[in-house]
Amino acid sequence: MSLVKFKRQPFGNLITQDFFDMDDFFENRGWVRNMVPENFWNGKRSEPALNIKETDDNFEIELAAPGFGKKDFEVTIEDGCLNIKAEKSSSEEETDDNYTRREFSYNAFERSLQLPDSVKQEAIKAKYNDGILSFNLVKKEEAKKLPPKKVQIA
């Protein structure tokens, strides 16, 4: 099975899908977008791309967050949600006799994913390498797919 981009389901399928993006529910509903002029959004999103892959034993999540360091992330699990926050800022100042030049940048995002009941929350592991924040979510034993069992016919 290959990694696929996490596809958001329509509102009617929220109960049946394993992962539910809490940020998407509140920020990207049509009724919210219609409250401000359409040119306000310009089709831009401030959240990183996310891949979720399910295997027989676990879920693997990859979040693209280039330019951040390990210390810039805060990952918590609360009320069955995996909450990912990242914040980074920098500033630079150069002073000469005739001028002062100041530059600064700020970049931040938050993502929240509702975890399926089949995940061992105490066994979640994360690592950050080459701009990709990876999570390994191990499934509980009872949620793992069992191999087919052959039934003898009498």
Secondary structure, 3 states (H helix, E strand, C coil): CCCEECCCCCHHHCCCCCCEEHHHHHHCCHHHHCCCCHHHCCCCCCCCCEEEEECCCEEEEEEECCCCCHHHEEEEEECCEEEEEEEEEEEEEEECCCCEEEEEEEEEEEEEEECCCCECHHHCEEEEECCEEEEEEEECHHHCCCCCCCCCCC
